[in-house]
Amino acid sequence: MADEVVGIVGAGIIGLAIAREITRRRPGARVVVMEKEGRVAVHQTGHNSGVVHAGIYYPPGSLKAALCTRGAALLREYVQEKGLPYVECGKLVVAVTPEDVARMDALAERAGANAVPGLRRIGAAQIREIEPHAAGLAALHSPRTAITDYTAVTEAFAGDVVAAGGEIRTSFPVTRITSTTGGVEVASGAETVQVDSLIICAGLQSDLVAGLAGDDPGPRIIPFRGEYMNVLPEKASLVRGLIYPVPDPRYPFLGVHFTPRVSGEVEVGPNAVLAFAREGYRLARFSARDLRSVAAWPGFWRMAARHWRTGLGEMHGSISKKAYMKAAQKYVPEIGAEDVVRAGSGIRAQALDRDGTLVEDFRIHRMGRITAVRNAPSPAATSSMAIAEHILDALGDG
């Protein structure tokens, strides 16, 4: 509607995809994006590995499955229109044990139900044809899986929003959200913004910001640091595309894998270790407030009781480069600890229910004029444009 003001908290890829979609659907509306950092795409978006997922892993019928397929198609069209990097390097999901093969076959059924384009099961000889330096008993080959630069995509979304008359307020950490008779007041210290409706896309801070609006305390965000290695340039050519393990369904993370970047580098990782701060990109970063938040959530202790052995293994890999690469070397034997250097890290905002259940699907809460994206794990970047469509449809913009 004309003169409508829509607020967005968070200038990551999801927040700005939603802001862009609003400008497309509501030409008379004004969009105000509020971001606590000094620029867009600082946290999860800016530390993303750049993979455009094809939809292999997600339960059929889930939001993840539906929005990944739609989002990948929208993203591909968008980056081509904008001239941004996009490389269909393909992915191998490789089985190295008989147990892996059984899980891989179940995964293939799931991927088939999700209509993953071009997916096929291949044997050891075909693995070598696609990735001459990889090893495995069998694999799923996804030729349409791609890589891109999600920071560049997010910056392009921001450009579209501003060009359409929207505003992006950086260095605006939200400290108060108040529902009023005619809308919502969003405050950062003494500065306030009055909007007719508000959409919260706060990533690592999503539960805290939603709490300011009166939302439920659960799910709680538990931060996990994912650490990467970079393959030395003289060995980077040994990896052509993405090489992933078959995921263990008992654990929410995909395991250490090989990922080419659009820059030409090849990453190994990430692992997944509990971070001591929501923005704890370095091991030494510590936040008493964030640790109290984790420790006070009963679901954390229930999760820890189930997964403590896995957690100890991840911590060992974090400390020891040799231990870190032991798992990765099963897939590319010629790349070992001496062939990599420690690189950057990212933080995954893992949502956890009170009963200790790891929230796997996207979760969106609605509170009158306020909508909160409470869980948006991978493939959220791939799905960002489809998530924007989904939220706007739910708000009556279909």
Steps between C-alpha positions, in 0.01 A plus 500: 500500500611858444698665780548165676832461685640150543794443733756223464745414779816349354692574180614149422395320185154405632413843636603672180332240278177571688554876477555468125189287457292759687616774263398280208154412634409825675628787283343763726651365820818626664743243636739573787767239568669527842841337548718510810828476304654767282435314174286222358576124502740508795414177681357172367461633145853637489650175629303273268691248287309609190329171412173516305333181621286282273276349771654159562477480878165642605191299605239503220214729592713717727538873448869440439429263211242724333681830548844366406379383158315824431773716650781343296310571177429861600859556614646361178286735294584798722877461502507451124296818457739690730818348355605353835718189535317170456679174420323165462797298620283206613507296819593146596351354819747217553457172687827356633359214712221242450301684768537818298369321191181397681446857626580638155232286337245633749622851424453435128133417561457826689674698226280333240188606688639855499555487121869589525596572137738258329579297813643152435664221696850412382766245585869527590621521138259783420609686814852503357373628164339800668757551778825320404650540848193401703441158658180315586288193447209686343358852484207717410588750229307829492621683189284811560636580847682832467708759683454876517595801715224562752648825626486638144142373464398670826666825396306481173175449694589808708557699182159397369332606826664843501428550129132432573495770769573283801735589783773293666596629844829349607649531851145470636500227767140442602451540876121524529193394300161635604163425343293818475140571402590561138814296451836416654769724650857377463767666710877510503586686817325836476444473123165356390339389175122469466379230257165348410638145512829338590688192379787374716788326321767531766693177443728432794296739713158385374370363831615806694351751257176301472491499881500880496176473303347261755559175315555165672851432638524185288657395287824631651798574274808294585809624311727246334828611345591341169874517431652472153832402347625629165672257266843626393502632141720217371236245607182699430476366145443150638139600579270591210162522671334452835587175681277418798466203736172315539341676800429317822126548566564499877693827474380828342827602335621366166857423603830631366499534121692656210358822354646696208435874525430740215834662591681183391587391853397160637374476857481198725237509773320601700509311824248593771610596851303684766594868487553697821323803350227551242752683287796294620687460173825450693558239770605774743172695460295460817164646605373433851152614395488259207630209706241570769233493229622157384537357851156624609322322217394148606510381142875555485571246773265248342675544166843475664404172666414355159793634298792540742716239326460674166573832668827372646604377156427839346703672774795267433488596134489866595822468700689261270538567128598136451180381668297752300635372169477131592131492405544717191785286370265203459350686205812657344796292625765722342403803713620464858581720797821627338302622195265740680518814709250625755259749348192684620196383691128559515231468764189290447192620687368159603147525637426260785162419651447469876494119479845491339377449144715667237266704280574392145235674291443870448285640780304824476285650781219751449395745774243737356689767309833335579649201317815334635725263305610283793698233316661529158790254469652374177370512227373843606734692269401282204134536599508871589288627210248218548487567875415861415218384273373259767487767771331757278246241385424417865446871567239515225711619210448191284 
